Amino acid sequence: MKSNNRYNRQIILPEIGESGQQKLNASKVLVIGAGGLGCPILQYLAAAGIGTIGIIDFDLVDTSNLHRQILYGDSGVGKNKALAAKSRLEDLNPTININAYPEKLTTKNAISLFSQYDIIVDGSDNFSTRYLVNDACVIAGKPLVYGAIFKYEGQVSVFNYENGPTYRCLFPEPPKAGSIPSCAEIGVLGVLPGIIGSMQANEVLKIILNLGDVLKGKLLMYDSLTTQSSTFSIGRVASEISKVLATAKDFETMDYDLFCGIQNIKEISPETAFQILNKVQCIDVREAHEQPKIDTLNPICIPLHTIKEQLHSFDKTQETIVFCQSGIRSKKAVEILIENGFENVSHIKGGAVALNEIIPDLIGHKNL
């Protein structure tokens, strides 16, 4: 075991001791997403001495992330989150192994990736990924520590653990696409993901150390405004689990976006956007303060949370391109436009960050 002094305050707990710390150091945990939930999960697992931590995230750090994604600072804006988190965590605890996967979790890589770890922790922010992660955990036989946040409230549970229920036992079907807004649309209290992510990290430690009462078969609901929590029982639904196992051989061909009612969004490169800028209407769905400004595209600046009220400002029949800071909010904007009759809409891959990096001589603000 490495650096006993580092973990002394844990080791002196009689329920943990040297043997418990050795268990932590021998464990391998994969965290899906290095965003609001992933940051506190990763920070506390690394500090606790989990021997091998995997981080998978294809997204880039955005200035709008910084009020809640506490592993990053201004110097990290524009960098891949998995790589930026790895760098920060290696400074926090250089005695452990950290594997960064700067890519999107898909049906093609999930099973092989999950097989390398003991516990999977879901810090994702969308239903497609949650169902994908659940099914991959069921197929690979891995416990899943789940968390979710919405405005001022959060949820935590442990699925697929010791013959317990799975995520599909609680939510057999996804909500109607667009019925639950994201934090980019409706906001989130900055400390809430810290609270819920810390609870998820706590469940991981309890599982490894065989301590306390793991949230198997239970859903913990937390309200940050009242500081109250409630716990509800979840039953195992064998038929839901059997469905997943029965389709295991077809897992790599599953379309979880389609299952969740998400439309395939047309994506164009920054180079293509500049080539057609005189022929299209361009919409910037970022907040007014966000940099860099992409004046070369002459965009209409409409923040995402107001776009539904501003639909009258656009020509539905004209080709439209949308961008945000990194390409996440723009996808949602395209969905909204398509739902409201727009005929030819796409978004810019990588958003303003990609534009800034790839074509700096055409942009006024060259530095993020």
C-alpha positions as CSV (number, residue, x, y, z in Angstrom):
1,M,0.0,0.0,0.0
2,K,1.2,3.5,-0.9
3,S,1.6,6.6,1.3
4,N,0.0,5.5,4.6
5,N,0.4,9.0,6.0
6,R,-1.8,10.3,3.2
7,Y,-4.6,8.1,4.3
8,N,-4.0,8.2,8.0
9,R,-7.4,9.7,9.0
10,Q,-9.1,6.9,7.2
11,I,-6.8,4.1,8.4
12,I,-7.3,5.1,12.1
13,L,-11.1,4.4,11.7
14,P,-11.4,0.9,13.2
15,E,-13.9,-0.2,10.6
16,I,-11.3,0.6,7.8
17,G,-7.8,0.1,9.1
18,E,-4.8,-0.9,7.0
19,S,-6.8,-3.8,5.4
20,G,-9.6,-1.5,4.3
21,Q,-7.1,1.0,2.8
22,Q,-5.5,-1.9,0.9
23,K,-9.0,-2.8,-0.5
24,L,-9.4,0.8,-1.8
25,N,-6.0,0.8,-3.3
26,A,-6.7,-2.5,-5.1
27,S,-10.0,-1.3,-6.5
28,K,-10.8,-0.1,-10.0
29,V,-13.6,2.4,-10.5
30,L,-14.8,3.9,-13.8
31,V,-16.6,7.3,-13.8
32,I,-18.9,8.2,-16.7
33,G,-18.7,11.9,-17.2
34,A,-16.4,14.5,-15.7
35,G,-19.0,17.2,-15.3
36,G,-21.0,18.4,-12.4
37,L,-21.4,15.0,-10.7
38,G,-18.2,13.5,-12.0
39,C,-16.0,16.3,-10.6
40,P,-16.8,15.6,-6.9
41,I,-17.0,11.9,-7.4
42,L,-13.5,11.9,-9.0
43,Q,-12.0,14.2,-6.4
44,Y,-13.1,12.2,-3.4
45,L,-12.3,8.8,-4.9
46,A,-8.8,10.0,-5.8
47,A,-8.3,11.5,-2.4
48,A,-9.5,8.3,-0.7
49,G,-6.9,6.2,-2.6
50,I,-8.9,4.2,-5.1
51,G,-6.0,2.5,-6.9
52,T,-7.2,2.8,-10.5
53,I,-9.8,5.4,-11.7
54,G,-11.1,5.6,-15.2
55,I,-12.6,8.8,-16.6
56,I,-14.6,8.8,-19.9
57,D,-15.8,12.1,-21.3
58,F,-15.7,13.6,-24.8
59,D,-16.9,17.1,-23.8
60,L,-14.7,20.2,-23.5
61,V,-14.5,22.5,-20.5
62,D,-16.7,25.5,-20.9
63,T,-16.8,28.7,-18.9
64,S,-20.4,28.0,-18.0
65,N,-19.2,24.8,-16.3
66,L,-17.0,26.5,-13.7
67,H,-19.6,27.4,-11.1
68,R,-20.2,23.7,-10.4
69,Q,-17.4,21.6,-12.0
70,I,-14.8,22.3,-9.4
71,L,-11.9,20.4,-10.8
72,Y,-11.4,23.0,-13.5
73,G,-10.4,26.7,-13.7
74,D,-10.1,29.3,-16.5
75,S,-6.8,27.6,-17.7
76,G,-8.8,24.5,-18.5
77,V,-11.4,26.1,-20.7
78,G,-11.4,24.5,-24.1
79,K,-9.6,21.3,-22.9
80,N,-11.1,17.9,-22.9
81,K,-12.7,17.2,-19.5
82,A,-11.3,13.7,-19.1
83,L,-7.8,14.9,-19.8
84,A,-8.2,18.1,-17.7
85,A,-9.6,16.0,-14.8
86,K,-6.7,13.5,-15.0
87,S,-4.2,16.3,-14.8
88,R,-5.8,17.8,-11.7
89,L,-6.3,14.5,-10.0
90,E,-2.7,13.4,-10.6
91,D,-1.6,16.5,-8.6
92,L,-4.1,15.7,-5.9
93,N,-2.9,12.1,-5.6
94,P,0.1,11.0,-7.6
95,T,0.2,7.6,-6.0
96,I,-2.8,6.2,-7.9
97,N,-3.4,5.3,-11.6
98,I,-5.8,7.4,-13.6
99,N,-6.9,6.4,-17.1
100,A,-8.5,9.1,-19.2
101,Y,-10.7,8.2,-22.2
102,P,-11.3,11.5,-24.2
103,E,-14.1,9.9,-26.2
104,K,-17.8,9.3,-26.2
105,L,-19.2,6.2,-24.4
106,T,-21.0,4.1,-27.0
107,T,-22.4,0.6,-27.4
108,K,-19.1,-0.2,-29.3
109,N,-16.8,0.5,-26.4
110,A,-18.9,0.2,-23.2
111,I,-18.7,-3.6,-22.5
112,S,-14.9,-3.8,-23.1
113,L,-14.3,-0.8,-21.0
114,F,-16.6,-1.8,-18.2
115,S,-14.9,-5.2,-18.0
116,Q,-11.7,-3.5,-16.8
117,Y,-13.3,-2.0,-13.7
118,D,-15.0,-3.2,-10.5
119,I,-17.6,-0.5,-10.1
120,I,-19.2,1.9,-12.6
121,V,-20.3,5.4,-11.4
122,D,-22.8,7.3,-13.6
123,G,-22.2,11.0,-13.7
124,S,-23.9,11.5,-17.1
125,D,-26.6,14.1,-17.7
126,N,-28.9,12.5,-20.3
127,F,-31.2,9.6,-20.5
128,S,-29.6,7.9,-23.5
129,T,-26.4,7.5,-21.6
130,R,-28.1,6.4,-18.4
131,Y,-29.9,3.5,-20.2
132,L,-26.8,2.6,-22.1
133,V,-24.7,2.5,-18.9
134,N,-27.4,0.5,-17.1
135,D,-27.6,-2.1,-19.8
136,A,-23.9,-2.4,-20.2
137,C,-23.6,-2.9,-16.4
138,V,-26.3,-5.7,-16.5
139,I,-24.5,-7.4,-19.4
140,A,-21.0,-7.0,-17.9
141,G,-22.2,-7.9,-14.3
142,K,-21.0,-4.6,-12.7
143,P,-22.6,-2.6,-9.9
144,L,-23.7,0.8,-10.9
145,V,-23.7,3.9,-8.6
146,Y,-26.3,6.3,-10.0
147,G,-26.9,10.0,-9.4
148,A,-29.0,12.7,-11.1
149,I,-29.7,16.3,-10.4
150,F,-32.5,18.8,-11.4
151,K,-32.5,22.4,-10.3
152,Y,-32.4,22.1,-6.5
153,E,-33.0,18.4,-6.2
154,G,-31.0,15.2,-6.6
155,Q,-31.2,11.4,-6.6
156,V,-28.8,8.7,-5.6
157,S,-29.1,4.9,-5.8
158,V,-27.0,1.7,-6.4
159,F,-28.2,-0.6,-9.2
160,N,-27.3,-4.1,-10.3
161,Y,-25.6,-4.8,-6.9
162,E,-25.9,-8.2,-5.2
163,N,-28.9,-9.3,-7.2
164,G,-30.7,-5.9,-6.6
165,P,-32.8,-3.9,-8.9
166,T,-31.5,-2.0,-12.0
167,Y,-32.2,1.4,-13.4
168,R,-34.8,-0.1,-15.7
169,C,-36.6,-1.6,-12.7
170,L,-37.2,2.0,-11.5
171,F,-37.6,3.6,-15.0
172,P,-38.6,1.0,-17.5
173,E,-39.2,3.7,-20.2
174,P,-37.5,7.0,-20.7
175,P,-39.5,10.2,-20.4
176,K,-40.8,11.8,-23.6
177,A,-38.0,13.6,-25.4
178,G,-37.8,17.2,-24.4
179,S,-40.2,16.9,-21.5
180,I,-37.4,17.3,-18.9
181,P,-35.1,20.3,-19.6
182,S,-31.4,20.1,-19.1
183,C,-29.5,22.3,-16.7
184,A,-28.4,24.4,-19.7
185,E,-32.0,25.3,-20.2
186,I,-33.3,25.6,-16.6
187,G,-30.2,25.9,-14.5
188,V,-28.9,24.1,-11.4
189,L,-27.7,25.3,-8.0
190,G,-23.9,25.1,-8.2
191,V,-23.4,23.2,-4.9
192,L,-26.0,20.5,-5.7
193,P,-23.9,18.3,-7.9
194,G,-21.2,18.6,-5.2
195,I,-23.6,17.2,-2.6
196,I,-25.0,14.4,-4.9
197,G,-21.6,13.5,-6.3
198,S,-20.2,13.2,-2.8
199,M,-23.0,10.9,-1.9
200,Q,-22.2,8.7,-5.0
201,A,-18.5,8.6,-3.9
202,N,-19.7,7.6,-0.5
203,E,-21.6,4.6,-1.9
204,V,-18.5,3.5,-3.8
205,L,-16.5,3.5,-0.7
206,K,-19.2,1.6,1.2
207,I,-19.3,-1.1,-1.4
208,I,-15.6,-1.6,-1.5
209,L,-15.2,-1.5,2.3
210,N,-18.4,-3.5,3.0
211,L,-19.5,-0.7,5.3
212,G,-22.9,0.5,6.4
213,D,-26.1,0.2,4.4
214,V,-25.6,0.5,0.7
215,L,-28.4,2.1,-1.3
216,K,-29.3,-1.2,-3.0
217,G,-33.0,-1.3,-3.7
218,K,-33.5,2.2,-2.5
219,L,-33.7,5.7,-4.1
220,L,-32.5,8.6,-2.0
221,M,-34.1,11.9,-2.9
222,Y,-32.5,15.1,-1.6
223,D,-33.9,18.7,-1.6
224,S,-31.2,21.3,-1.2
225,L,-33.8,24.1,-0.4
226,T,-35.3,22.3,2.6
227,T,-32.2,20.2,3.4
228,Q,-34.5,17.2,3.6
229,S,-34.1,13.8,2.2
230,S,-36.4,10.9,1.6
231,T,-35.7,7.2,0.7
232,F,-38.0,5.1,-1.4
233,S,-37.9,1.3,-1.9
234,I,-37.2,0.0,-5.4
235,G,-38.3,-3.5,-6.3
236,R,-36.3,-5.8,-8.6
237,V,-38.3,-6.4,-11.8
238,A,-36.9,-9.7,-13.3
239,S,-38.6,-9.2,-16.6
240,E,-36.8,-5.9,-17.2
241,I,-33.5,-7.5,-16.4
242,S,-34.3,-10.5,-18.6
243,K,-35.0,-8.2,-21.6
244,V,-31.6,-6.6,-21.3
245,L,-29.8,-10.0,-21.1
246,A,-31.8,-11.4,-23.9
247,T,-30.6,-8.6,-26.3
248,A,-27.0,-8.7,-25.1
249,K,-25.8,-10.1,-28.4
250,D,-27.3,-7.1,-30.2
251,F,-26.0,-4.5,-27.7
252,E,-23.5,-3.0,-30.1
253,T,-26.2,-2.2,-32.6
254,M,-28.6,-0.6,-30.1
255,D,-29.6,3.0,-30.7
256,Y,-30.2,4.6,-27.3
257,D,-30.9,8.0,-28.8
258,L,-33.7,6.5,-30.8
259,F,-35.0,4.6,-27.7
260,C,-35.1,7.9,-25.9
261,G,-36.8,9.7,-28.8
262,I,-33.8,11.9,-29.6
263,Q,-33.5,13.0,-33.2
264,N,-30.3,12.6,-35.1
265,I,-28.8,16.1,-35.3
266,K,-27.0,17.2,-38.5
267,E,-23.5,18.3,-37.6
268,I,-21.1,20.4,-39.7
269,S,-17.4,21.3,-39.3
270,P,-16.2,24.9,-38.4
271,E,-14.6,25.0,-41.9
272,T,-17.9,24.2,-43.6
273,A,-19.7,26.8,-41.5
274,F,-17.3,29.5,-42.8
275,Q,-17.7,28.4,-46.4
276,I,-21.5,28.8,-46.3
277,L,-21.8,31.7,-43.9
278,N,-23.2,34.1,-46.6
279,K,-25.9,31.7,-47.5
280,V,-27.4,30.8,-44.1
281,Q,-28.8,32.3,-41.0
282,C,-26.6,31.6,-38.0
283,I,-27.7,31.5,-34.4
284,D,-25.4,31.7,-31.3
285,V,-27.3,30.2,-28.4
286,R,-24.7,31.1,-25.8
287,E,-25.2,33.6,-23.0
288,A,-24.1,37.2,-23.8
289,H,-21.0,37.2,-21.6
290,E,-19.4,34.1,-23.2
291,Q,-16.2,34.4,-25.2
292,P,-14.9,34.3,-27.8
293,K,-17.3,36.3,-29.9
294,I,-17.7,34.8,-33.4
295,D,-18.5,38.0,-35.3
296,T,-17.2,36.6,-38.6
297,L,-20.4,34.4,-38.8
298,N,-22.6,37.5,-38.1
299,P,-24.8,35.4,-35.8
300,I,-28.1,36.2,-34.3
301,C,-27.4,35.9,-30.6
302,I,-30.3,34.2,-28.8
303,P,-29.5,32.3,-25.5
304,L,-30.9,28.8,-25.5
305,H,-33.3,29.4,-22.6
306,T,-35.1,32.1,-24.7
307,I,-35.1,30.5,-28.1
308,K,-38.7,29.2,-28.0
309,E,-39.9,32.8,-27.4
310,Q,-37.8,34.1,-30.3
311,L,-38.8,31.7,-33.0
312,H,-40.6,34.5,-34.8
313,S,-37.2,36.1,-35.4
314,F,-36.1,33.4,-37.8
315,D,-37.0,32.2,-41.3
316,K,-38.0,28.6,-41.1
317,T,-37.4,27.9,-44.7
318,Q,-33.8,29.2,-44.8
319,E,-30.9,27.0,-44.0
320,T,-29.8,27.5,-40.4
321,I,-26.7,26.7,-38.5
322,V,-26.5,26.9,-34.7
323,F,-23.5,27.0,-32.4
324,C,-22.8,27.3,-28.6
325,Q,-19.5,27.1,-26.7
326,S,-18.7,23.4,-27.2
327,G,-21.5,21.8,-29.2
328,I,-23.8,20.6,-26.4
329,R,-26.5,23.3,-26.1
330,S,-26.6,23.8,-29.9
331,K,-27.9,20.2,-30.3
332,K,-30.8,21.0,-28.0
333,A,-31.4,24.2,-30.0
334,V,-31.6,22.2,-33.2
335,E,-34.1,19.8,-31.7
336,I,-36.3,22.8,-30.7
337,L,-36.1,24.3,-34.2
338,I,-36.9,21.1,-35.9
339,E,-39.9,20.5,-33.6
340,N,-41.1,24.0,-34.6
341,G,-41.0,23.4,-38.4
342,F,-37.5,24.4,-39.4
343,E,-36.6,22.5,-42.5
344,N,-32.8,22.6,-42.8
345,V,-30.9,23.0,-39.5
346,S,-27.5,21.9,-38.3
347,H,-25.1,22.7,-35.6
348,I,-21.3,23.3,-35.6
349,K,-19.2,20.5,-34.2
350,G,-17.2,21.7,-31.2
351,G,-18.9,25.1,-31.1
352,A,-17.1,28.4,-30.5
353,V,-14.1,26.5,-29.0
354,A,-13.5,24.6,-32.2
355,L,-14.0,27.7,-34.3
356,N,-11.5,29.5,-32.1
357,E,-8.9,26.8,-32.4
358,I,-9.2,25.9,-36.1
359,I,-9.7,29.2,-37.7
360,P,-8.1,31.8,-35.4
361,D,-7.2,34.3,-38.1
362,L,-10.9,34.8,-38.8
363,I,-11.9,35.4,-35.2
364,G,-11.4,38.6,-33.2
365,H,-10.8,37.0,-29.8
366,K,-8.1,34.4,-30.3
367,N,-7.6,33.4,-26.7
368,L,-10.2,31.7,-24.5
